[in-house]
Amino acid sequence: MTLTAHNFEKRYLSLRRKEQRLYTDEQVMMLPESNAAHPHHSEWEIRKSSCHKLIRHFRNKHRRLNILEVGCGNGWLCFQLSKIINSRVTGIDINTAELTQGKKVFRNIGNLDFFYGGIDEENIRNRKFDIIVFAASIQYFPSLGDILGQALDLLNPIGELHILDSHFYKLSELEAARNRSENHFQSIGFPDMKDYYFHRCIDELKEYNYKMLYNPESIGHLFMKNKNPFPWICIKSMG
């Protein structure tokens, strides 16, 4: 079965519900903190670590920041970023249900806005940002080159693009990773979703001015217990 844009969101939400990745308003307000009994608690501990490192990195810039999160979901990370002094945070997503939840839960946060749509929407493409964040979302874009090109065009001359909480594989690992995802989607009754989940190869970043601020494969991290398995990638503006 091939999904259309019209029914993708409904299918995607059904998948997230099956995987127990939909949260109450009260839970969203508390994220990335999660109950130790929650089935994804260990994942949230990793995302909490990523979040804290990201915020520390941004605070160390000691300047006003206009931040965009692409694929913000329910907006929990946008809310955390909005706590940075002198920040202005915008979250965008095409997931209407979770975006609406974020708007409701964080409706009283004065420096935080949410918009439906992609990075090419008029109210986004006519603006410039100091920071653009892809947190656990880069794998949902069919072309890495296209989405990074669009994002880099939105950056100020000294801006940064950050990718975190997403796998980047070596070329030799891609086929096995795709097979694991296909088997997972098949096992939980959503085989069609494999066509909407894209596995990124680290070699795709060669043409960009990027740096790994955290590399899970570095010698210093190889033998860590409960290490974060995701790289933290920073791409500098080409402007």
C-alpha positions, 0 to 999 in steps of 0.5 A: 500500500502506498500512502498519500499526503492526505492520509499519511498523518492519520497513519503516522499517528496510528503508528505512534499510538501503537508504539506508545509515543503519543503523550498527554498534555501533562506529560508533554509539559514535563518532557524530556522528563519521563516516568521511569516506568514508561516504555520509552524512558531510556530513550527520553534519558538520551533525549534529555542529555541531548537537550541539555547539551544543546541549550548549554551550547546556545547559551554560551553564544551570549547573544540574541538567538532566533531559533527554528525547529523543523519537525517539532512534533508536540513542541517539547524541545521548542519549549525548552529552547524558549527558556534561553534568555533573549531567544525567539523560538519557532516550531514547524511541523505537518503533524496537525494533531501534535502541533495543535497539542503543542500550541495548546500546552505552551500557549502562554509562552510569549517567545514561542510560536508554532506554524503548520507546514514545511520549511518552504512555507511563506511565513518561514522562507521569508525569514532568517534564523540564527539556529535551525534544529532537526531533532529526531526528524531528519529521517523523515525527509526524502532528500537530505540535500534538498532539506539541508539546502533549504535550511541553509538558505534561511540561516544568517551569515554566522548561523548554525544548523544542528542535527541530533537524535537521529542515526547517521550510518556508514555506507556498509551499515545502510542495508542492515539498518533498512532491513531492521526498520522494515522488519519493525514496521512489518511486525507492528502492522505498518509495513507501508511506513518503511517508504516514509522513513529514510536512512541517512549516510554520513557520507552525504555530509561531505559537501557541507561545512560540518562538525560532529560536536558529539561522535558516539564512535569516538574512542572516548565514547566507545566503551561508555555505558548507556552512551547516546547512540546518535551523533550531534552534527553542526553545519555552519552557514555558507553565507 
